C-alpha cells in the first residue's frame, strides 16, 4: 500500500458518481465508481476505498489518455456501513510507478552488489540469492550470478556446499522455464540426490513446452536405474508429465510403483493420481482413487468436479459438488466454476435452471464478483442457449480478463450473432487482445459462413504484433476450406511449415479437410501421410474427401486400413462412430457398392447407431444411389417422424425423382409440408426434377414461381437447369430459350450448366441452330475447363461438324488438357469390374465379346439399328458401327448377364451420360432377356424393363 494521506470525509462521497446515481453514506454498491469533480481536474491518479468495519482495501487506478482519464481496474465488494475514501495525488502515484520499474532493475544488480559487500567467502550465500532470482522472476540476474559463481570457482568447497549451490542453480533455471540451462547444470553435477532429480524432473514436467514431458519420464527411469529413491514430490512431478502427454498407460505404471513403495497415503500423490486419470479420460479410475483417499482437501474435490465437467459428465460433477457441501468443505472459485460448467452438459431438460440455482448459491456465498466464476457463468449461459443471461453477467462484471471477453465473443458467434461478437471484439481493450480472442472471432466468422471476414481479420494479426496459435491457424484453414480458396490455403500451409505448426494434430486434420474440399486430393493425401499422429477426425476427413470427390474406391480402401490399425491397437477413438460411418456409407453410394453398404448397415445395427439421424440420411441416400429405391424407402419409413430433418425429406424426394418416380416425389413433398418441415433450395431441385420425370410442365412452372414467392428462396443454377429440362422434354424450345435469356434477373454467377441443358434439349429435338448457339455460349461462359472443351468438341462431332471439332480438340491438346475417358462398372459381390470403350483388358473379355455379339444379333432381329451419329470421331462409314458396338455400356451389360443370378437386376454405374445408341440397345436387351437393368449415369437413373426406360427417353 502507498503511505497514508489525509482521509476524505463521508460527505465528500458526493464527488463520485455511480452509473447516474449518487453514492449514499449507508453503503457502497458493487459497481464501478467514477470520480466526478476530482477526476475532471486531473488531480487524482489513485482512489482507495476502505469500509470502516473491514480491513480490506480496494484500489482503483486511473491513467491519462489524451484529455480523458480511463478507468483501468477496480474491484469492489458489496458491504454495508460507512466507508473512507483515500485519494492520492498524481505525483505520489507516479513516484510509486517509477519505483516499481526501478525495483525490478535493482533485483538484477542486488545479488552482485550484496556479494561484493558481505560474506563473499560463504558459498551458501549464493543459494539464497539464486532463490531470490526465482521469487523476483529475473532470469538475467540469475544468469549474471551464475557467471559470477563460475568466475569465483567453488571446486575447493565442501561437497555438501557445492551440491547446495548446484541444486539452487538448477532449480532457478527450471523454475524460470530455462530447462535447457537447468539440464546442463544437472548433467555436470558430480553427485545427485533425490532433491536434485526431483527438481529437474519437475522442471521438465512443468515446462511450457509440452515436448519436455517425454524428457521428464526418461529422467525418472534414469533416476530409478541410478538407485536414487523417488519421494512423493518426484512422483507428483512424473504424474504431471503424464498429464501433459496424455499418457494413461504410463500413469498406471507410476500408480503401480506408488503402491509398491507405500506412498499411496500422501494426499498430494492421491490428488495428482486422480487428476492424471481425469485428464487422460479415465474417470472411473479417477473416482476409484478419490473414493479410497484416507484424507481429502479442497484440491481433491476440485479435481473430481473439474474432471467430470470436462468430460461432459454433468450429473456426476454436481453429485460430487453436493457431497462436498455435505462434507462441510466450503467451495471456492475453482469448484464453483467447474460446477457451473457442468450444468451446461447435463442431459436433463433443464440445464439452465440447474445453472441458475448454482448462480444463486454463488451470490449467497459472496463469489458473484470473482472473475473466474463469472467467466464460467458467461460460458454456461451461452452453452445453455441464453445469450441474454450471458450478457447480463458480462455487463455486471467489475473486472474482466481476456477469458471474459473471449467467452462472450464465442457465445455470441455460436448463436449466430456474429456482428455483435465483432462489436465486442472491437470494444475489447487493445492490450488484452491476444491470439485467443482473435481465434474466437475468426472461428465465429468461419462458423457463420463469413470466411472472407475471417481471412481479413487474420491478415490484421501480424501487423498488430499478435502471432497466431494452432487454434487460430486451424480456424483460418477451415475458412479457406469453406470458401474453397485453394491459393490462400496453400499460402497458409507454407506459413504453417515455416512457423513449425505442421506437427499439430488439429492443423493436420484441418489441412486434409481444406485440400479435400478444394478437390486437391493428392495434396490432402500427402498431408495425411506426413502427419506424425492421426485421430478419428483426420481419418474421417480423408475418407469424406475421397467420397465427395468421386473416389469411392479409395475411400473404402482407407476405411479398411483404418479398421486394421484399430485392430492392431494403434490408438485412436472408435471407428464405429456416426461421422466416420456416414462418410463411408456415402462412399458406397458414390461407388454404387451396395453389398459393401449392406454390410455397413448390418454393422450399424450391431453398434447401436441405427437411430442416428445422420446415419439414417446417409443410408437412404446410399441405397438410392445404388439403384435400390425400395431399400431407401424402407430406411425412411423406419425413421421416427420427429427424427426426420430436412435432409431426410430432401434425400427421399431426390431419390424418387432420379429414379423417374415423380408422382411419389411430389406426394412426399406434400407430406413434408404437412409434417411442418420447411423446404429449402435443395428440396425444390428434387421437386422440379420430379416434374420433369413425369412431364408436368404447368406444375413445374408453378413450383418454380412458388419457390421465391411463398418460401423466399432465390432460384439458383440447378433450379434453372431443371426448368430448361422441364420445357425441353416436351419440346417447348422457344420458351426454353426465352427463359435462358431472362436469367439475368436471377444474378447467377455461372450459367454454363443452363446452356448445357439447353444444348441437350436442342440436340434431342434436332434444333441445330439453337444447339450451335448454346455450344458457343458454353465455350464463352467457361473457356478454361477441360470438361467444357470436351463437351463442345462432342457437340460439333455429333452434328458432323468435323472441322470445328478438330479445332477444339487441337486447342485441348495445346493446353495440355486430357479428357476423362468414359467408364462403366459393375460389382460382382464386393468386387468392382470396370470397362472402357473397346476394352480388351478383362480376363473374361473373349466370353464377354461372344455374349455381346449374341445380344446384338438378337436385338437386330427385334428391330435394333446401331445409331452411328454417336460416333464422335471422323472415321469411314464402315468403321462407325464397330465404334458403337463396343462402347463400355454394352460391354458391361454383357458381363452383367454372365455374372448376375436369375431374378436379380443388373446394376451398372457410368461416369458420364449414356449415349443414345447404348440407351436404345439396353432397352432391347431388357426385353430380350426379361431382366431389369438399372443404369446410373451422369444425369439420372435408367430402369430398363421390357423394352422401356423410366427416363422416358429424355436425359
C-alpha positions, 0 to 999 in steps of 0.5 A, a space after each residue: 500500500 502507498 503511505 497514508 494521506 489525509 482521509 476524505 470525509 463521508 460527505 465528500 462521497 458526493 464527488 463520485 458518481 455511480 452509473 447516474 446515481 449518487 453514492 449514499 453514506 449507508 453503503 457502497 454498491 458493487 459497481 464501478 465508481 467514477 470520480 466526478 469533480 476530482 477526476 475532471 481536474 486531473 488531480 487524482 491518479 489513485 482512489 482507495 476505498 476502505 469500509 470502516 468495519 473491514 480491513 480490506 482495501 480496494 484500489 482503483 487506478 486511473 491513467 491519462 489518455 489524451 484529455 480523458 482519464 480511463 478507468 483501468 481496474 477496480 474491484 469492489 465488494 458489496 458491504 454495508 456501513 460507512 466507508 473512507 475514501 483515500 485519494 492520492 495525488 498524481 505525483 505520489 502515484 507516479 513516484 510509486 510507478 517509477 519505483 516499481 520499474 526501478 525495483 525490478 532493475 535493482 533485483 538484477 544488480 542486488 545479488 552482485 552488489 550484496 556479494 561484493 559487500 558481505 560474506 563473499 567467502 560463504 558459498 551458501 550465500 549464493 543459494 539464497 540469492 539464486 532463490 531470490 532470482 526465482 521469487 523476483 522472476 529475473 532470469 538475467 540476474 540469475 544468469 549474471 550470478 551464475 557467471 559470477 559463481 563460475 568466475 569465483 570457482 567453488 571446486 575447493 568447497 565442501 561437497 555438501 556446499 557445492 551440491 547446495 549451490 548446484 541444486 539452487 542453480 538448477 532449480 532457478 533455471 527450471 523454475 524460470 522455464 530455462 530447462 535447457 540451462 537447468 539440464 546442463 547444470 544437472 548433467 555436470 553435477 558430480 553427485 545427485 540426490 533425490 532433491 536434485 532429480 526431483 527438481 529437474 524432473 519437475 522442471 521438465 514436467 512443468 515446462 511450457 513446452 509440452 515436448 519436455 514431458 517425454 524428457 521428464 519420464 526418461 529422467 525418472 527411469 534414469 533416476 530409478 536405474 541410478 538407485 536414487 529413491 523417488 519421494 512423493 514430490 518426484 512422483 507428483 512431478 512424473 504424474 504431471 508429465 503424464 498429464 501433459 502427454 496424455 499418457 494413461 498407460 504410463 500413469 498406471 505404471 507410476 500408480 503401480 510403483 506408488 503402491 509398491 513403495 507405500 506412498 499411496 497415503 500422501 494426499 498430494 500423490 492421491 490428488 495428482 493420481 486422480 487428476 492424471 486419470 481425469 485428464 487422460 479420460 479415465 474417470 472411473 479410475 479417477 473416482 476409484 482413487 478419490 473414493 479410497 483417499 484416507 484424507 481429502 482437501 479442497 484440491 481433491 474435490 476440485 479435481 473430481 468436479 473439474 474432471 467430470 465437467 470436462 468430460 461432459 459428465 454433468 450429473 456426476 460433477 454436481 453429485 460430487 459438488 453436493 457431497 462436498 457441501 455435505 462434507 462441510 468443505 466450503 467451495 471456492 472459485 475453482 469448484 464453483 466454476 467447474 460446477 457451473 460448467 457442468 450444468 451446461 452438459 447435463 442431459 436433463 431438460 433443464 440445464 439452465 435452471 440447474 445453472 441458475 440455482 448454482 448462480 444463486 448459491 454463488 451470490 449467497 456465498 459472496 463469489 458473484 464478483 470473482 472473475 473466474 466464476 463469472 467467466 464460467 457463468 458467461 460460458 454456461 449461459 451461452 452453452 445453455 442457449 441464453 445469450 441474454 443471461 450471458 450478457 447480463 453477467 458480462 455487463 455486471 462484471 467489475 473486472 474482466 480478463 481476456 477469458 471474459 471477453 473471449 467467452 462472450 465473443 464465442 457465445 455470441 458467434 455460436 448463436 449466430 450473432 456474429 456482428 455483435 461478437 465483432 462489436 465486442 471484439 472491437 470494444 475489447 481493450 487493445 492490450 488484452 487482445 491476444 491470439 485467443 480472442 482473435 481465434 474466437 472471432 475468426 472461428 465465429 466468422 468461419 462458423 457463420 459462413 463469413 470466411 472472407 471476414 475471417 481471412 481479413 481479420 487474420 491478415 490484421 494479426 501480424 501487423 498488430 504484433 499478435 502471432 497466431 496459435 494452432 487454434 487460430 491457424 486451424 480456424 483460418 484453414 477451415 475458412 479457406 476450406 469453406 470458401 474453397 480458396 485453394 491459393 490462400 490455403 496453400 499460402 497458409 500451409 507454407 506459413 504453417 511449415 515455416 512457423 513449425 505448426 505442421 506437427 499439430 494434430 488439429 492443423 493436420 486434420 484441418 489441412 486434409 479437410 481444406 485440400 479435400 474440399 478444394 478437390 486437391 486430393 493428392 495434396 490432402 493425401 500427402 498431408 495425411 501421410 506426413 502427419 506424425 499422429 492421426 485421430 478419428 477426425 483426420 481419418 474421417 476427413 480423408 475418407 469424406 474427401 475421397 467420397 465427395 470427390 468421386 473416389 469411392 474406391 479409395 475411400 473404402 480402401 482407407 476405411 479398411 486400413 483404418 479398421 486394421 490399425 484399430 485392430 492392431 491397437 494403434 490408438 485412436 477413438 472408435 471407428 464405429 462412430 456416426 461421422 466416420 460411418 456416414 462418410 463411408 456409407 456415402 462412399 458406397 453410394 458414390 461407388 454404387 457398392 451396395 453389398 459393401 453398404 449392406 454390410 455397413 448397415 448390418 454393422 450399424 445395427 450391431 453398434 447401436 447407431 441405427 437411430 442416428 439421424 445422420 446415419 439414417 440420411 446417409 443410408 437412404 441416400 446410399 441405397 438410392 444411389 445404388 439403384 435400390 429405391 425400395 431399400 431407401 424407402 424402407 430406411 425412411 419409413 423406419 425413421 421416427 417422424 420427429 427424427 426426420 430433418 430436412 435432409 431426410 425429406 430432401 434425400 427421399 424426394 431426390 431419390 424418387 425423382 432420379 429414379 423417374 418416380 415423380 408422382 411419389 416425389 411430389 406426394 412426399 413433398 406434400 407430406 413434408 409440408 404437412 409434417 411442418 418441415 420447411 423446404 429449402 433450395 435443395 428440396 425444390 431441385 428434387 421437386 422440379 426434377 420430379 416434374 420433369 420425370 413425369 412431364 408436368 410442365 404447368 406444375 413445374 412452372 408453378 413450383 418454380 414461381 412458388 419457390 421465391 414467392 411463398 418460401 423466399 428462396 432465390 432460384 439458383 443454377 440447378 433450379 434453372 437447369 431443371 426448368 430448361 429440362 422441364 420445357 425441353 422434354 416436351 419440346 417447348 424450345 422457344 420458351 426454353 430459350 426465352 427463359 435462358 435469356 431472362 436469367 439475368 434477373 436471377 444474378 447467377 454467377 455461372 450459367 454454363 450448366 443452363 446452356 448445357 441443358 439447353 444444348 441437350 434439349 436442342 440436340 434431342 429435338 434436332 434444333 441445330 441452330 439453337 444447339 450451335 448457339 448454346 455450344 458457343 455460349 458454353 465455350 464463352 461462359 467457361 473457356 478454361 475447363 477441360 470438361 467444357 472443351 470436351 463437351 463442345 468438341 462432342 457437340 460439333 462431332 455429333 452434328 458432323 461438324 468435323 472441322 470445328 471439332 478438330 479445332 477444339 480438340 487441337 486447342 485441348 491438346 495445346 493446353 495440355 488438357 486430357 479428357 476423362 475417358 468414359 467408364 462403366 462398372 459393375 460389382 460382382 459381390 464386393 468386387 468392382 469390374 470396370 470397362 472402357 470403350 473397346 476394352 480388351 483388358 478383362 480376363 473374361 473379355 473373349 466370353 464377354 465379346 461372344 455374349 455381346 455379339 449374341 445380344 446384338 444379333 438378337 436385338 437386330 432381329 427385334 428391330 435394333 439399328 446401331 445409331 452411328 451419329 454417336 460416333 464422335 470421331 471422323 472415321 469411314 462409314 464402315 468403321 462407325 458401327 464397330 465404334 458403337 458396338 463396343 462402347 463400355 455400356 454394352 460391354 458391361 451389360 454383357 458381363 452383367 448377364 454372365 455374372 448376375 443370378 436369375 431374378 436379380 437386376 443388373 446394376 451398372 454405374 457410368 461416369 458420364 451420360 449414356 449415349 443414345 445408341 447404348 440407351 436404345 440397345 439396353 432397352 432391347 436387351 431388357 426385353 430380350 432377356 426379361 431382366 431389369 437393368 438399372 443404369 446410373 449415369 451422369 444425369 439420372 437413373 435408367 430402369 430398363 424393363 421390357 423394352 422401356 426406360 423410366 427416363 422416358 427417353 429424355 436425359 
